[in-house]
Amino acid sequence: MKIVVCIKQVPATTADKRYEADLTLDRASVETVINPLDEYAIEQALRLADAGTVDEVAYLSMGPEQASEALRRALAMGGDAAYLVTDAALSGADEWATAKVLAAALDKLAPDVALMGMASDDARGSLVPGAVAAMRNLPLLSYGAELRLEDSVARIRRLNASGHDIVEAPLPVVASVTDQVGEPRYASLKGIMAAKRKPLETWALSDIGLSADELQGGALTKVTSAEPPQAKPPTERIENAPPEEAATRIADWLAARKLI
Amino acid sequence: MSNDIAFLAEFADGTPQRSALELAAGAAQLAAQSGGAAVALAYGAGAAGGAANVGAQRAVVLGDEDRPAVTYAAAAAEAARDALVLLAPATPNGRDIAAVVMGRLNVPAFGPVSEVDLDGQTLTAKQATLQGSVITASQPVDGAATPSVVLVLANTFTPAEGNADTADVSQAPAVADDPLGTAKVVESHAEEQAAVNLEEATVIVAGGRGVGGAEGFETLQELASALGGAVGASRAAADAGWVPYQLQIGQTGKVVKPSLYLGVGISGAIQHRVGMQTAEHVVAINKDPDAPIGEFADLFVVADLFSVVPKLTEEIKRRKGV
Protein backbone atom coordinates (compact mmCIF):
# COMPACT_ATOMS: atom_id res chain seq x y z
CA MET A 1 0.00 0.00 0.00
CA LYS A 2 1.42 3.37 -1.02
CA ILE A 3 0.47 6.88 0.13
CA VAL A 4 1.60 10.08 -1.51
CA VAL A 5 1.15 13.10 0.75
CA CYS A 6 0.81 16.38 -1.14
CA ILE A 7 2.39 19.26 0.74
CA LYS A 8 2.73 22.96 0.11
CA GLN A 9 5.39 25.34 1.28
CA VAL A 10 3.74 28.49 2.64
CA PRO A 11 4.82 31.69 4.35
CA ALA A 12 5.03 31.15 8.12
CA THR A 13 1.73 32.04 9.84
CA THR A 14 3.38 34.86 11.72
CA ALA A 15 5.53 36.13 8.84
CA ASP A 16 5.05 39.60 7.43
CA LYS A 17 3.52 38.88 4.04
CA ARG A 18 2.96 41.09 1.07
CA TYR A 19 1.98 41.13 -2.55
CA GLU A 20 4.45 42.15 -5.27
CA ALA A 21 3.71 44.96 -7.71
CA ASP A 22 2.48 42.33 -10.21
CA LEU A 23 -0.06 41.12 -7.58
CA THR A 24 1.63 37.77 -7.05
CA LEU A 25 2.65 36.86 -3.55
CA ASP A 26 6.20 37.72 -2.57
CA ARG A 27 7.39 34.23 -1.66
CA ALA A 28 11.13 34.95 -1.79
CA SER A 29 11.59 37.24 1.16
CA VAL A 30 9.53 35.54 3.87
CA GLU A 31 10.19 32.68 6.22
CA THR A 32 8.54 29.53 4.93
CA VAL A 33 7.18 26.38 6.56
CA ILE A 34 5.31 23.26 5.55
CA ASN A 35 1.67 24.35 5.45
CA PRO A 36 0.76 23.56 9.08
CA LEU A 37 -2.40 21.70 8.04
CA ASP A 38 -0.37 19.44 5.72
CA GLU A 39 1.66 18.25 8.70
CA TYR A 40 -1.44 16.43 9.93
CA ALA A 41 -1.64 14.59 6.60
CA ILE A 42 2.03 13.65 7.00
CA GLU A 43 1.35 12.45 10.54
CA GLN A 44 -1.63 10.37 9.39
CA ALA A 45 0.43 8.72 6.64
CA LEU A 46 3.32 7.99 9.00
CA ARG A 47 0.98 6.49 11.60
CA LEU A 48 -0.37 4.12 8.95
CA ALA A 49 3.23 3.27 8.03
CA ASP A 50 4.12 2.73 11.71
CA ALA A 51 1.17 0.34 12.00
CA GLY A 52 2.40 -1.60 8.98
CA THR A 53 -0.73 -0.80 6.94
CA VAL A 54 1.25 1.25 4.46
CA ASP A 55 4.65 0.26 3.12
CA GLU A 56 5.61 3.38 1.23
CA VAL A 57 5.10 7.06 2.04
CA ALA A 58 6.19 9.62 -0.52
CA TYR A 59 5.74 13.39 -0.67
CA LEU A 60 4.76 15.55 -3.59
CA SER A 61 4.93 19.32 -3.85
CA MET A 62 4.54 21.94 -6.51
CA GLY A 63 6.44 25.15 -6.05
CA PRO A 64 9.66 27.05 -6.60
CA GLU A 65 12.99 25.24 -6.21
CA GLN A 66 13.25 26.24 -2.56
CA ALA A 67 10.12 24.17 -1.86
CA SER A 68 12.58 21.25 -1.74
CA GLU A 69 13.33 22.49 1.80
CA ALA A 70 9.75 21.68 2.82
CA LEU A 71 10.09 18.22 1.27
CA ARG A 72 13.34 17.60 3.17
CA ARG A 73 11.62 18.64 6.39
CA ALA A 74 8.81 16.17 5.65
CA LEU A 75 11.36 13.42 4.95
CA ALA A 76 12.97 14.22 8.31
CA MET A 77 9.63 13.36 9.97
CA GLY A 78 9.61 10.00 8.15
CA GLY A 79 8.73 8.51 4.77
CA ASP A 80 10.73 7.29 1.83
CA ALA A 81 10.95 9.66 -1.12
CA ALA A 82 9.90 13.07 -2.35
CA TYR A 83 9.02 14.70 -5.65
CA LEU A 84 9.00 18.39 -6.51
CA VAL A 85 7.32 19.76 -9.62
CA THR A 86 8.91 23.07 -10.41
CA ASP A 87 8.65 25.03 -13.62
CA ALA A 88 8.84 28.67 -14.61
CA ALA A 89 5.36 28.29 -16.14
CA LEU A 90 3.94 27.69 -12.66
CA SER A 91 4.68 31.07 -11.12
CA GLY A 92 1.40 32.54 -9.87
CA ALA A 93 -0.45 29.20 -10.20
CA ASP A 94 -3.98 29.22 -8.78
CA GLU A 95 -5.85 26.33 -7.19
CA TRP A 96 -7.00 24.99 -10.55
CA ALA A 97 -3.46 24.94 -11.98
CA THR A 98 -2.11 23.45 -8.74
CA ALA A 99 -4.68 20.69 -8.92
CA LYS A 100 -3.89 20.09 -12.60
CA VAL A 101 -0.17 19.68 -11.84
CA LEU A 102 -0.68 17.50 -8.78
CA ALA A 103 -3.17 15.32 -10.67
CA ALA A 104 -0.68 14.73 -13.49
CA ALA A 105 2.16 13.96 -11.06
CA LEU A 106 -0.11 11.63 -9.06
CA ASP A 107 -1.07 9.79 -12.25
CA LYS A 108 2.64 9.07 -12.66
CA LEU A 109 3.14 8.03 -9.02
CA ALA A 110 -0.12 6.01 -8.90
CA PRO A 111 -0.54 5.77 -5.11
CA ASP A 112 -3.40 3.95 -3.40
CA VAL A 113 -4.11 7.15 -1.46
CA ALA A 114 -3.25 10.70 -2.43
CA LEU A 115 -3.48 12.44 0.93
CA MET A 116 -3.73 16.18 1.60
CA GLY A 117 -4.30 18.65 4.39
CA MET A 118 -7.78 20.15 4.73
CA ALA A 119 -6.74 23.62 3.55
CA SER A 120 -3.69 25.73 2.90
CA ASP A 121 -2.73 28.44 5.28
CA ASP A 122 -2.40 31.06 2.57
CA ALA A 123 -5.36 30.45 0.26
CA ARG A 124 -8.06 28.64 2.24
CA GLY A 125 -10.32 27.61 -0.60
CA SER A 126 -9.84 23.90 0.24
CA LEU A 127 -10.48 23.16 -3.41
CA VAL A 128 -7.40 21.18 -4.42
CA PRO A 129 -8.35 17.73 -3.04
CA GLY A 130 -11.75 17.66 -4.76
CA ALA A 131 -10.38 19.06 -8.00
CA VAL A 132 -7.60 16.45 -8.07
CA ALA A 133 -10.18 13.72 -7.47
CA ALA A 134 -12.31 15.04 -10.35
CA MET A 135 -9.33 15.36 -12.69
CA ARG A 136 -8.10 11.83 -11.86
CA ASN A 137 -11.62 10.41 -11.89
CA LEU A 138 -11.27 8.93 -8.40
CA PRO A 139 -13.44 8.98 -5.26
CA LEU A 140 -12.90 11.78 -2.73
CA LEU A 141 -12.91 11.23 1.04
CA SER A 142 -12.53 14.69 2.54
CA TYR A 143 -12.13 16.31 5.98
CA GLY A 144 -11.27 13.06 7.73
CA ALA A 145 -10.63 13.18 11.45
CA GLU A 146 -8.95 9.83 10.82
CA LEU A 147 -8.07 7.74 7.78
CA ARG A 148 -8.26 3.93 7.92
CA LEU A 149 -7.20 1.55 5.17
CA GLU A 150 -8.17 -2.03 4.49
CA ASP A 151 -7.44 -4.36 1.59
CA SER A 152 -9.43 -2.56 -1.02
CA VAL A 153 -11.21 0.29 0.72
CA ALA A 154 -10.40 3.52 2.50
CA ARG A 155 -12.57 4.91 5.28
CA ILE A 156 -12.58 8.27 7.00
CA ARG A 157 -14.25 9.43 10.17
CA ARG A 158 -15.90 12.71 9.27
CA LEU A 159 -17.74 15.08 11.58
CA ASN A 160 -21.29 16.00 10.65
CA ALA A 161 -23.66 18.47 12.31
CA SER A 162 -24.53 16.20 15.21
CA GLY A 163 -21.82 13.56 15.43
CA HIS A 164 -19.72 11.72 12.91
CA ASP A 165 -20.01 9.38 9.95
CA ILE A 166 -17.71 6.70 8.66
CA VAL A 167 -17.46 7.29 4.92
CA GLU A 168 -16.02 4.60 2.69
CA ALA A 169 -14.81 4.39 -0.91
CA PRO A 170 -12.91 1.82 -2.95
CA LEU A 171 -9.16 2.37 -3.46
CA PRO A 172 -7.49 4.23 -5.04
CA VAL A 173 -8.81 7.47 -3.54
CA VAL A 174 -7.96 11.09 -2.97
CA ALA A 175 -8.37 12.00 0.71
CA SER A 176 -7.92 14.99 3.00
CA VAL A 177 -7.58 15.04 6.78
CA THR A 178 -8.10 17.62 9.52
CA ASP A 179 -6.06 18.54 12.59
CA GLN A 180 -7.96 15.91 14.57
CA VAL A 181 -5.73 13.09 13.32
CA GLY A 182 -3.31 13.95 16.14
CA GLU A 183 -0.34 16.20 16.74
CA PRO A 184 2.36 15.96 14.07
CA ARG A 185 5.64 14.46 15.26
CA TYR A 186 8.83 16.45 15.44
CA ALA A 187 11.76 15.48 13.26
CA SER A 188 14.47 13.80 15.33
CA LEU A 189 18.14 14.56 14.77
CA LYS A 190 18.46 11.05 13.37
CA GLY A 191 15.52 11.76 11.07
CA ILE A 192 17.10 14.96 9.84
CA MET A 193 20.36 13.13 9.04
CA ALA A 194 18.48 10.28 7.34
CA ALA A 195 16.43 12.72 5.24
CA LYS A 196 19.58 13.95 3.52
CA ARG A 197 20.08 10.54 1.95
CA LYS A 198 16.48 9.96 0.90
CA PRO A 199 15.67 10.40 -2.81
CA LEU A 200 14.23 13.78 -3.81
CA GLU A 201 13.45 14.11 -7.50
CA THR A 202 12.72 17.35 -9.28
CA TRP A 203 10.35 17.27 -12.22
CA ALA A 204 9.58 19.85 -14.87
CA LEU A 205 6.11 20.03 -16.44
CA SER A 206 7.29 17.89 -19.36
CA ASP A 207 8.27 15.12 -16.91
CA ILE A 208 4.62 14.74 -15.89
CA GLY A 209 3.29 15.02 -19.41
CA LEU A 210 1.90 18.54 -19.16
CA SER A 211 2.61 21.52 -21.40
CA ALA A 212 2.51 25.16 -20.42
CA ASP A 213 -0.35 25.58 -22.92
CA GLU A 214 -2.52 23.11 -21.06
CA LEU A 215 -2.08 25.21 -17.95
CA GLN A 216 -3.50 28.29 -19.68
CA GLY A 217 -0.86 30.59 -18.26
CA GLY A 218 -0.92 28.94 -14.84
CA ALA A 219 -4.19 30.37 -13.59
CA LEU A 220 -7.86 30.79 -14.49
CA THR A 221 -8.16 33.56 -11.90
CA LYS A 222 -6.31 36.83 -11.58
CA VAL A 223 -5.92 39.14 -8.62
CA THR A 224 -6.92 42.63 -9.72
CA SER A 225 -6.25 44.43 -6.46
CA ALA A 226 -4.74 43.66 -3.05
CA GLU A 227 -5.40 46.08 -0.25
CA PRO A 228 -5.17 46.11 3.52
CA PRO A 229 -8.54 45.57 5.20
CA GLN A 230 -10.62 48.69 5.71
CA ALA A 231 -9.41 50.52 8.77
CA LYS A 232 -11.90 50.01 11.56
CA PRO A 233 -12.66 52.67 14.13
CA PRO A 234 -10.42 52.26 17.18
CA THR A 235 -11.47 49.70 19.75
CA GLU A 236 -13.70 51.03 22.52
CA ARG A 237 -12.56 49.74 25.90
CA ILE A 238 -14.38 49.19 29.17
CA GLU A 239 -11.91 48.78 32.01
CA ASN A 240 -12.03 48.77 35.79
CA ALA A 241 -15.83 48.84 35.81
CA PRO A 242 -17.84 46.91 38.42
CA PRO A 243 -19.67 43.91 36.84
CA GLU A 244 -23.15 45.57 36.85
CA GLU A 245 -21.82 48.71 35.22
CA ALA A 246 -19.82 46.74 32.65
CA ALA A 247 -22.93 44.68 31.84
CA THR A 248 -25.06 47.81 31.43
CA ARG A 249 -22.50 49.48 29.20
CA ILE A 250 -22.17 46.36 27.00
CA ALA A 251 -25.96 46.18 26.71
CA ASP A 252 -26.09 49.90 25.79
CA TRP A 253 -23.43 49.33 23.15
CA LEU A 254 -25.36 46.40 21.68
CA ALA A 255 -28.65 48.31 21.79
CA ALA A 256 -27.11 51.30 20.00
CA ARG A 257 -26.25 48.94 17.14
CA LYS A 258 -29.68 47.25 17.22
CA LEU A 259 -28.08 43.95 18.20
CA ILE A 260 -30.57 43.49 21.04
CA MET B 1 -23.21 29.81 -22.16
CA SER B 2 -26.25 31.45 -20.63
CA ASN B 3 -26.43 34.36 -18.20
CA ASP B 4 -27.90 32.11 -15.53
CA ILE B 5 -26.67 32.12 -11.95
CA ALA B 6 -26.71 28.62 -10.49
CA PHE B 7 -26.45 27.93 -6.78
CA LEU B 8 -26.15 24.85 -4.59
CA ALA B 9 -29.26 24.20 -2.51
CA GLU B 10 -28.51 21.59 0.13
CA PHE B 11 -31.38 19.83 1.89
CA ALA B 12 -31.29 17.79 5.07
CA ASP B 13 -34.18 16.02 6.77
CA GLY B 14 -36.61 17.41 4.23
CA THR B 15 -35.80 21.08 4.61
CA PRO B 16 -33.48 23.46 2.77
CA GLN B 17 -30.39 24.56 4.71
CA ARG B 18 -30.16 28.25 5.46
CA SER B 19 -27.25 28.44 3.01
CA ALA B 20 -29.66 27.48 0.19
CA LEU B 21 -31.95 30.41 1.03
CA GLU B 22 -29.05 32.84 1.35
CA LEU B 23 -27.52 31.77 -1.95
CA ALA B 24 -30.96 32.00 -3.58
CA ALA B 25 -31.01 35.67 -2.56
CA GLY B 26 -27.46 36.13 -3.86
CA ALA B 27 -28.22 34.37 -7.13
CA ALA B 28 -31.31 36.55 -7.63
CA GLN B 29 -29.19 39.70 -7.14
CA LEU B 30 -26.53 38.55 -9.58
CA ALA B 31 -29.12 37.31 -12.08
CA ALA B 32 -30.66 40.79 -12.11
CA GLN B 33 -27.23 42.11 -13.12
CA SER B 34 -26.51 39.44 -15.74
CA GLY B 35 -30.01 39.28 -17.19
CA GLY B 36 -30.30 35.53 -16.58
CA ALA B 37 -32.25 33.28 -14.24
CA ALA B 38 -31.43 32.04 -10.73
CA VAL B 39 -31.19 28.26 -10.93
CA ALA B 40 -31.19 26.04 -7.82
CA LEU B 41 -29.17 22.82 -7.93
CA ALA B 42 -30.92 20.90 -5.16
CA TYR B 43 -29.61 17.79 -3.44
CA GLY B 44 -30.05 15.86 -0.21
CA ALA B 45 -32.99 14.41 1.67
CA GLY B 46 -36.12 16.32 0.72
CA ALA B 47 -34.63 18.08 -2.31
CA ALA B 48 -37.20 16.73 -4.76
CA GLY B 49 -40.14 17.98 -2.73
CA GLY B 50 -38.64 21.31 -1.69
CA ALA B 51 -36.66 22.43 -4.73
CA ALA B 52 -39.55 24.45 -6.17
CA ASN B 53 -39.66 26.76 -3.15
CA VAL B 54 -36.12 27.83 -2.34
CA GLY B 55 -36.44 31.06 -4.28
CA ALA B 56 -35.18 30.24 -7.78
CA GLN B 57 -36.77 30.59 -11.20
CA ARG B 58 -35.67 27.10 -12.15
CA ALA B 59 -34.54 24.16 -10.06
CA VAL B 60 -32.64 21.04 -11.02
CA VAL B 61 -32.85 18.14 -8.57
CA LEU B 62 -29.47 16.40 -8.46
CA GLY B 63 -30.75 13.73 -6.09
CA ASP B 64 -33.02 13.25 -3.14
CA GLU B 65 -31.06 10.87 -0.92
CA ASP B 66 -29.16 11.38 2.29
CA ARG B 67 -25.67 10.56 1.02
CA PRO B 68 -22.29 12.36 0.97
CA ALA B 69 -22.60 15.69 -0.84
CA VAL B 70 -19.58 14.89 -3.01
CA THR B 71 -21.57 12.08 -4.64
CA TYR B 72 -23.76 14.81 -6.20
CA ALA B 73 -20.80 16.79 -7.47
CA ALA B 74 -20.52 15.36 -10.96
CA ALA B 75 -24.24 15.96 -11.54
CA ALA B 76 -23.81 19.50 -10.18
CA ALA B 77 -21.01 20.12 -12.69
CA GLU B 78 -23.13 18.92 -15.59
CA ALA B 79 -26.14 20.97 -14.44
CA ALA B 80 -23.97 24.10 -14.03
CA ARG B 81 -22.16 23.68 -17.34
CA ASP B 82 -24.12 26.41 -19.12
CA ALA B 83 -24.33 28.86 -16.21
CA LEU B 84 -22.34 32.07 -15.92
CA VAL B 85 -21.72 31.68 -12.18
CA LEU B 86 -22.13 28.87 -9.65
CA LEU B 87 -22.51 29.92 -6.01
CA ALA B 88 -21.56 27.34 -3.38
CA PRO B 89 -21.65 27.64 0.41
CA ALA B 90 -18.18 27.82 2.03
CA THR B 91 -18.93 24.70 4.08
CA PRO B 92 -17.12 21.35 3.77
CA ASN B 93 -19.93 19.98 1.58
CA GLY B 94 -20.12 23.12 -0.55
CA ARG B 95 -16.36 23.15 -1.02
CA ASP B 96 -16.28 19.50 -2.05
CA ILE B 97 -18.83 20.11 -4.78
CA ALA B 98 -17.24 23.40 -5.87
CA ALA B 99 -13.84 21.70 -6.11
CA VAL B 100 -15.18 18.93 -8.30
CA VAL B 101 -16.93 21.42 -10.57
CA MET B 102 -13.68 23.38 -10.93
CA GLY B 103 -11.71 20.21 -11.69
CA ARG B 104 -14.25 18.59 -13.97
CA LEU B 105 -15.08 21.67 -16.06
CA ASN B 106 -11.67 23.40 -15.81
CA VAL B 107 -13.25 26.65 -14.69
CA PRO B 108 -12.03 29.38 -12.31
CA ALA B 109 -12.96 29.26 -8.63
CA PHE B 110 -12.97 31.99 -5.99
CA GLY B 111 -13.35 32.40 -2.29
CA PRO B 112 -14.47 32.09 0.34
CA VAL B 113 -15.83 35.53 -0.44
CA SER B 114 -17.87 37.98 1.56
CA GLU B 115 -18.65 40.11 -1.48
CA VAL B 116 -19.30 39.21 -5.10
CA ASP B 117 -20.33 41.49 -7.93
CA LEU B 118 -21.18 41.23 -11.59
CA ASP B 119 -20.63 44.03 -14.03
CA GLY B 120 -22.47 42.67 -17.05
CA GLN B 121 -20.74 39.32 -17.36
CA THR B 122 -17.56 40.29 -15.52
CA LEU B 123 -17.36 38.78 -12.08
CA THR B 124 -15.37 40.31 -9.21
CA ALA B 125 -14.90 38.35 -5.99
CA LYS B 126 -13.51 39.91 -2.83
CA GLN B 127 -11.90 37.82 -0.16
CA ALA B 128 -9.61 38.02 2.85
CA THR B 129 -6.31 36.26 2.16
CA LEU B 130 -3.09 35.72 4.08
CA GLN B 131 -4.93 35.31 7.38
CA GLY B 132 -6.89 38.46 6.75
CA SER B 133 -3.89 40.75 6.27
CA VAL B 134 -4.92 41.51 2.69
CA ILE B 135 -8.26 41.91 0.94
CA THR B 136 -7.94 40.82 -2.67
CA ALA B 137 -10.30 41.35 -5.56
CA SER B 138 -10.13 38.63 -8.20
CA GLN B 139 -11.62 38.04 -11.63
CA PRO B 140 -11.55 35.22 -14.16
CA VAL B 141 -8.68 35.53 -16.66
CA ASP B 142 -9.68 36.59 -20.16
CA GLY B 143 -11.09 33.66 -22.06
CA ALA B 144 -11.66 31.50 -18.97
CA ALA B 145 -14.49 29.00 -19.33
CA THR B 146 -17.73 29.36 -17.35
CA PRO B 147 -19.23 28.99 -14.84
CA SER B 148 -17.06 30.89 -12.40
CA VAL B 149 -17.37 28.98 -9.15
CA VAL B 150 -17.70 31.16 -6.05
CA LEU B 151 -17.51 29.93 -2.44
CA VAL B 152 -19.70 32.22 -0.35
CA LEU B 153 -19.44 32.72 3.41
CA ALA B 154 -22.61 32.27 5.42
CA ASN B 155 -24.51 35.50 6.17
CA THR B 156 -23.15 37.21 3.06
CA PHE B 157 -26.66 37.40 1.59
CA THR B 158 -29.94 37.83 3.46
CA PRO B 159 -32.68 35.36 2.55
CA ALA B 160 -35.74 36.95 1.00
CA GLU B 161 -38.75 37.30 3.28
CA GLY B 162 -42.04 35.66 2.48
CA ASN B 163 -43.03 32.88 0.14
CA ALA B 164 -40.66 32.18 -2.67
CA ASP B 165 -41.94 31.91 -6.22
CA THR B 166 -42.49 28.43 -7.50
CA ALA B 167 -39.68 27.29 -9.72
CA ASP B 168 -39.85 24.98 -12.73
CA VAL B 169 -38.34 21.78 -11.44
CA SER B 170 -36.48 19.22 -13.50
CA GLN B 171 -34.50 16.12 -12.63
CA ALA B 172 -30.79 16.00 -13.43
CA PRO B 173 -29.79 13.06 -15.63
CA ALA B 174 -27.64 10.43 -13.93
CA VAL B 175 -23.91 10.74 -14.59
CA ALA B 176 -22.51 7.50 -16.00
CA ASP B 177 -19.26 6.02 -14.69
CA ASP B 178 -18.72 8.41 -11.77
CA PRO B 179 -16.15 7.21 -9.20
CA LEU B 180 -17.00 10.25 -7.03
CA GLY B 181 -20.42 8.68 -6.60
CA THR B 182 -19.00 5.59 -4.91
CA ALA B 183 -18.36 7.22 -1.51
CA LYS B 184 -20.94 6.01 0.99
CA VAL B 185 -21.70 6.39 4.67
CA VAL B 186 -21.25 2.97 6.30
CA GLU B 187 -21.79 4.07 9.91
CA SER B 188 -23.35 7.13 11.53
CA HIS B 189 -22.84 8.13 15.14
CA ALA B 190 -24.77 10.83 16.95
CA GLU B 191 -23.01 12.54 19.81
CA GLU B 192 -24.72 13.60 23.01
CA GLN B 193 -24.44 17.32 22.58
CA ALA B 194 -26.20 17.76 19.25
CA ALA B 195 -24.70 20.89 17.81
CA VAL B 196 -26.40 23.76 16.07
CA ASN B 197 -25.32 24.77 12.63
CA LEU B 198 -22.88 27.43 13.76
CA GLU B 199 -22.27 28.87 10.29
CA GLU B 200 -25.88 29.94 10.16
CA ALA B 201 -26.06 31.72 13.51
CA THR B 202 -26.32 35.50 13.36
CA VAL B 203 -25.19 35.90 16.98
CA ILE B 204 -22.34 33.79 18.35
CA VAL B 205 -21.01 33.74 21.92
CA ALA B 206 -17.64 32.02 21.67
CA GLY B 207 -15.60 30.75 24.59
CA GLY B 208 -11.91 29.95 24.89
CA ARG B 209 -9.40 28.64 27.36
CA GLY B 210 -10.43 31.31 29.87
CA VAL B 211 -13.87 29.75 30.24
CA GLY B 212 -12.15 27.04 32.25
CA GLY B 213 -14.38 24.04 31.63
CA ALA B 214 -17.69 22.61 30.46
CA GLU B 215 -19.51 24.34 33.33
CA GLY B 216 -18.27 27.73 32.19
CA PHE B 217 -19.79 27.00 28.80
CA GLU B 218 -23.20 26.62 30.43
CA THR B 219 -22.85 30.24 31.53
CA LEU B 220 -22.08 31.19 27.94
CA GLN B 221 -25.05 29.15 26.70
CA GLU B 222 -27.36 31.22 28.91
CA LEU B 223 -25.99 34.42 27.44
CA ALA B 224 -26.27 33.02 23.91
CA SER B 225 -29.88 31.99 24.53
CA ALA B 226 -30.72 35.46 25.88
CA LEU B 227 -29.23 36.97 22.72
CA GLY B 228 -30.99 34.45 20.47
CA GLY B 229 -27.65 33.09 19.35
CA ALA B 230 -25.42 30.03 19.45
CA VAL B 231 -22.30 29.04 21.37
CA GLY B 232 -18.97 28.61 19.61
CA ALA B 233 -15.48 27.86 20.86
CA SER B 234 -11.79 28.20 20.20
CA ARG B 235 -9.70 25.17 19.35
CA ALA B 236 -8.27 25.15 22.89
CA ALA B 237 -11.74 24.68 24.34
CA ALA B 238 -12.65 21.96 21.83
CA ASP B 239 -9.32 20.16 22.32
CA ALA B 240 -9.93 20.22 26.08
CA GLY B 241 -13.21 18.41 25.48
CA TRP B 242 -15.35 21.18 26.99
CA VAL B 243 -17.45 21.40 23.82
CA PRO B 244 -17.76 19.19 20.73
CA TYR B 245 -15.54 19.95 17.73
CA GLN B 246 -18.64 20.97 15.78
CA LEU B 247 -18.53 24.24 17.74
CA GLN B 248 -14.93 25.09 16.93
CA ILE B 249 -14.40 28.37 15.08
CA GLY B 250 -11.17 29.07 13.25
CA GLN B 251 -8.71 27.83 10.71
CA THR B 252 -9.58 24.17 11.22
CA GLY B 253 -13.12 24.71 12.42
CA LYS B 254 -16.05 26.73 11.18
CA VAL B 255 -15.70 29.99 9.31
CA VAL B 256 -18.49 32.23 10.59
CA LYS B 257 -19.82 35.65 9.65
CA PRO B 258 -22.38 36.58 12.32
CA SER B 259 -23.69 40.11 12.86
CA LEU B 260 -22.46 39.84 16.46
CA TYR B 261 -19.51 37.80 17.65
CA LEU B 262 -18.97 37.94 21.40
CA GLY B 263 -15.65 36.34 22.39
CA VAL B 264 -15.33 35.36 26.03
CA GLY B 265 -12.02 34.25 27.51
CA ILE B 266 -10.57 34.00 24.01
CA SER B 267 -7.13 35.44 23.40
CA GLY B 268 -7.69 35.92 19.67
CA ALA B 269 -4.84 33.94 18.13
CA ILE B 270 -4.57 34.24 14.37
CA GLN B 271 -5.85 30.66 13.88
CA HIS B 272 -9.09 31.66 15.61
CA ARG B 273 -9.27 35.07 14.02
CA VAL B 274 -9.38 33.71 10.47
CA GLY B 275 -12.61 31.94 11.38
CA MET B 276 -14.47 35.04 12.56
CA GLN B 277 -12.76 38.07 11.06
CA THR B 278 -15.70 38.92 8.81
CA ALA B 279 -18.10 39.22 11.75
CA GLU B 280 -19.89 42.55 11.56
CA HIS B 281 -19.50 43.47 15.24
CA VAL B 282 -16.89 41.98 17.57
CA VAL B 283 -17.17 42.26 21.35
CA ALA B 284 -14.54 40.66 23.59
CA ILE B 285 -14.53 40.01 27.31
CA ASN B 286 -11.12 39.04 28.67
CA LYS B 287 -9.32 39.66 31.93
CA ASP B 288 -5.98 40.10 30.14
CA PRO B 289 -5.81 43.74 28.99
CA ASP B 290 -3.10 42.76 26.47
CA ALA B 291 -5.01 39.88 24.81
CA PRO B 292 -4.60 40.14 21.00
CA ILE B 293 -8.39 40.12 20.57
CA GLY B 294 -8.33 43.61 22.12
CA GLU B 295 -6.57 44.84 19.00
CA PHE B 296 -9.34 43.94 16.58
CA ALA B 297 -12.48 43.90 18.72
CA ASP B 298 -14.92 46.79 18.31
CA LEU B 299 -15.65 46.71 22.04
CA PHE B 300 -13.12 45.24 24.46
CA VAL B 301 -14.19 44.65 28.04
CA VAL B 302 -11.33 43.97 30.42
CA ALA B 303 -13.03 42.02 33.19
CA ASP B 304 -13.49 38.67 34.85
CA LEU B 305 -15.94 36.84 32.64
CA PHE B 306 -17.48 34.90 35.52
CA SER B 307 -18.70 38.11 37.15
CA VAL B 308 -19.69 40.02 34.01
CA VAL B 309 -21.33 37.35 31.81
CA PRO B 310 -24.16 36.42 34.25
CA LYS B 311 -24.88 40.13 34.83
CA LEU B 312 -24.95 40.73 31.10
CA THR B 313 -27.35 37.81 30.61
CA GLU B 314 -29.65 39.28 33.28
CA GLU B 315 -29.47 42.74 31.76
CA ILE B 316 -30.31 41.48 28.28
CA LYS B 317 -33.22 39.41 29.56
CA ARG B 318 -34.46 42.44 31.47
CA ARG B 319 -34.36 44.66 28.39
CA LYS B 320 -36.04 42.03 26.26
CA GLY B 321 -38.68 41.71 28.95
CA VAL B 322 -38.26 38.00 29.57
Interface residues (C-beta under 8 A of the other chain):
Chain A: P11 T13 T14 K17 R18 Y19 L23 L25 L37 D94 E95 W96 A99 K100 A103 M118 A119 D121 D122 A123 R124 G125 S126 L127 V128 P129 G130 A131 V132 A133 A134 M135 N137 L138 P139 L140 L141 S142 Y143 A145 R155 L159 N160 A161 S162 G163 H164 D165 I166 V167 E168 A169 P170 T178 D179 Q180 Q216 G217 A219 L220 T221 K222 V223 T224 S225 A226 E227 P228 P229 Q230 K232 P233 T235 E236 R237 I238 E239 N240 A241 P243 E244 A246 A247 T248 I250 A251 W253 L254 A255 R257 L259 I260
Chain B: A12 P68 V70 A73 A74 A77 P92 R95 D96 I97 A98 A99 V100 V101 M102 G103 R104 N106 V107 P108 A109 F110 G111 P112 T124 A128 T129 L130 Q131 G132 S133 V134 I135 T136 A137 S138 Q139 P140 V141 G143 A144 A145 L151 P179 L180 T182 A183 K184 V185 V186 E187 S188 H189 A190 E191 A194 A195 N197 V203 L227 R235 Y245 Q246 Q251 T252 S259 L260 I270 Q271 V274 H281 V283 I285 P289 G294 E295 F296 A297 D298 L299 F300 V301 V302 A303 D304 S307 V308 K311 L312 E314 E315 I316 R319 K320
